[in-house]
Amino acid sequence: MKKVLPIKHKNSRRKDKVPLLSALAAPSINLSVLAGIIAQVSNWQPTSQTLLEISAITLSILLVIFIIVLIRSNKSLIQNKEKLEKQYSEIEEQYQTLVRIKEDVRAGKKFELAVKSASDQIIITDPNGIILYANPAVEAISGFEPMKVLGKKAGSSTLWGGRMDKDFYDTFWHTIKEEKKPYKGTFENKKRNGVIYYAQTTVSPVLDESGEVQFFVGIERDITREKEVDRMKDEFVSLVSHQMRTPLSSVGWYLEMLMDGSLGNLSEEQRDCIINMFESNQRMVGLINTLLDVSRIEGREIAMELKSVDIKNLVEDLLEETKIKTGKSGQHIELDVPENLPKVDLDPQLIRNVYLNLIMNALKYSPDNSPVEIEIYQEGDFIISKIRDYGYGIPKKEQGKVFSKFFRGSNIKKVDPIGTGLGLYLSKAIIRESGGDIWFESHGDGTTFGITLPIQGVKHKQEKVTTIA
């Protein structure tokens, strides 16, 4: 019996093809559709054109999938890259931190070694002066072991201090704690074995970001030997000065007798020679007297003999003495002082020497025909005096030494090689011990020296000069 085959229509292939291509081209394919497609494919005999189309579609799908995977992978790579960069940055920062810590540790060790090896005594205290650290030099200078001074008050009588008067310590603490400024000065201290020594000390406050004192750093150097050398030198100068003053005074008297004709008439040439000798002798006597004044002041041997002093009258008397000087050079002095200026309790001879020194310096170190202006006035509880010249001025780099012993400006030495450099040193000592202050301002067109004196004057009579600042 023959099999009856189903009749195939001409358009059956197209009808079969449409659902397949439509299914493949569909944007979303579910499993049932895919199963149907597979069933049809198993009995389907595609043409070459159909295979090409299927291949193109498949490639397109694969390409899309590849692009999606690539995008996702790239995004993941970017995220990983960012994470790696962040981790690398953190590692680099940690490394730099470790490097800085290592450097700080090295610097700290170097600092510690430097402090331990220093020959100067170095201590660190809290804001109340309690010692937190002391280097080995503390024992070498004061005799106290560094570990045993920790927790004690620096400079107290239980350690090496306590030998200065109350006013000295009040000024010291006010400077470093209230004004928050470094203090430099000389202390008289006592070693553990009772031996007295002198220390040049600098104490500096260390402030936090808000400006409050965190701790103090004190550096102390034993200058006992230097002080002893200075004492011996001063004693030698004093001895020589005393021995020289008597014969120089005698020479001066004989020269005066020659000049006034008491020992016979002189020719003009002889008289000129005698006058030059007398002036030179007077300069030597003046130098000797100045050296003796310095010796007495530094030896605390000058007692101030206080009287009620009219500053106006004192300065006017001095100006009469300087008329010869101003007449020769064509200089003139302009005095501005009120009539009702209060009197001040001072030592008239000492304060006279101060004004005389300042006025003579202004005349000496000013060009001919230039003015010297003197202004004196009251300001509150003080008498202010200003002596202004239009002379050579003081070099800026040398201004810190103006009141030092034997100092003379480098520009002045060229103009006037004769001078002791002691006048301003003595003037400062006298003014300070009179309860006042002396200062100056110097620019290119001259110098102004100022004196500030309290109207109440010196508190106690016969008060000895005790310090040279």
Buried (B, 14 or more C-beta within 10 A) or exposed (E): EEEEEEEEEEEEBEEBBEEBBEBBEEEEEEEEBEEEBEEBEEEEEBEEEBEEBBEEEEEEEEEEEEEEEEEEEEEEEEEEEEEEEEEEEEEEEEEEEEEEEEEEEEEEEEEEEEBEEBEBBBBBBEBEBBBEBBBBBBBEBBBBEBEEBEEBBBBEEEBBBBEBEEEBBEEBBEBBBEEBEEBEBEBBBBBEEEEEBBBBBBBBBEEEEEEEBEBBBBBBBBBBEEBEEEEEEBEEBBEEBEEBBEEBEEBBEBBEEBBEEEEEEBEEEEBEEBBEBBEEBEEBBEBBEBBBBBBBBBEEEBEBEBBEBBBBEBBEEBBEEBEEBBEEBEBEBEEEBEEEBEBBBBBBEBBBBBBBBBBBBBBBBBBEEBBBBBBBEBEEEBBBBBBBBBBBBBEEEBBEBBBBBEBBBEBBEEEEEEBBBBBBBBBBBBBBBBBBBBBBBBEEEBBBBBBBBBBEBBEEEEBEBEEBE
